[in-house]
Amino acid sequence: MHLTAADIAARAGGTVVGDPGALVTSWTFDSRAAREGSCFVALRGHRDGHDFVADAFRAGARVALVDRAVPHLDLAARALVHTGDALRALQDVAASVRRDRADLRVVAVTGSTGKTSTKDLLAAALASAAVHANPESYNNEFGLPITLLDAPPGTAVVVTEMGERFPGDIAALCRIARPRYGIVTNVGLAHAEHLGGPEGVAAVLGELLEALPPDGVAVLDADDPWSGWLASRTAATVRTVGFGERADHRISRVEVDARLRPSFELDGRRVPVPLRGAHQVVNAACAVVVAHHVLGLPWDDVVRDLQGARGARWRMEVQESATGVIVLNDAYNANPASMTAALHALAHVGVPGRRIAVLGDMRELGAHGDAAHAEAGRLASALGIDWVVGVGEGGARIVQAARAAGAEAEAVADATAAADLVAAAASRGDAVLVKASRALGLQAVAEHLLRVRAGR
């Protein structure tokens, strides 16, 4: 929706300084991403967005949403919209636009793992339906409002990802987006430190189910032990996918090729999946069910368009280095469920050489952390991973458990040490997985391996 500075001020309860007719056609909180017609939202975090308003204007932004004075600006054909709280104002504008667009069909995707991949798969499957989805992981209190505001005119379906770290997070996002359809991928231990274990995780994910209207639809994994409890939280229709007989839509005949591309049958019809790893099967099944069975797109169109899905950065990227090493870069983040999926992927990849796992801390697990890291080490050994390199404190616990289970393992302090160690040891035909919470920066290990030149 195109809005003027005056429109934004009216929706946010703010005041305009500058040109009230300055027109906004897109939104951003990053001055480096500003372009002609942007509204730059000056958020306060580890850096204060107000310090970058001038940069955003130079890049083409026409309006800045602010909550303090920003002096020395040229406001010709530009405007500041002053509010008491820029973040709250952004949310208020998005909520008001959503109310105006009652025709939008909003699908919300949440879960402990797989929500970004499921969002990407669903957006691809809906390609013929005038769909708009959040870029990357715009799944929080400022990313979701920007997703709604950036939906182009004529958009029919918005797919939005919803992240959770604390109780009430998803309920707050639902008040803005007002989803009619929802997917919960699974219930795990992600952010368990803040949410109080599996029960707390289920409760916050259940906020999406509670927000769906009676004429809405929820799609759940029938094989997740929490799905029955989640289903009880909603007045919406519930559809389930899974491998067992109680699933409404049955998954069967899963195949995974040597480069980790899966395919499966859903209710007896074949579905190839463009993302990597067997764990993407359930994610793809949820996407197909929403696109075909819930929103009514033809099966052939859904399966064809699904092939256009592209995985997000550092999520099971599979590349071969100049030295012939297969690098599985899954370093975006980690929790027990995603660590298990990544280790199974490494064990399955078809290579003649060794399988090497570079594993680091899984953060925000609280009291569950020690046991989760030890289980990852034991699993690596049980799957026959040839060498485990542990990074950081959590990585050291993984190494300790892997050694106790009989695996070869070594602990290092940080990503730089891991990159040097593995680059010196990995040979043509080996496969290397890198996996940890984002804070450890293990993508640097993958990038270092891919930079190593043949002949070294």
Disulfide bonds with the S-S distance in Angstrom:
none
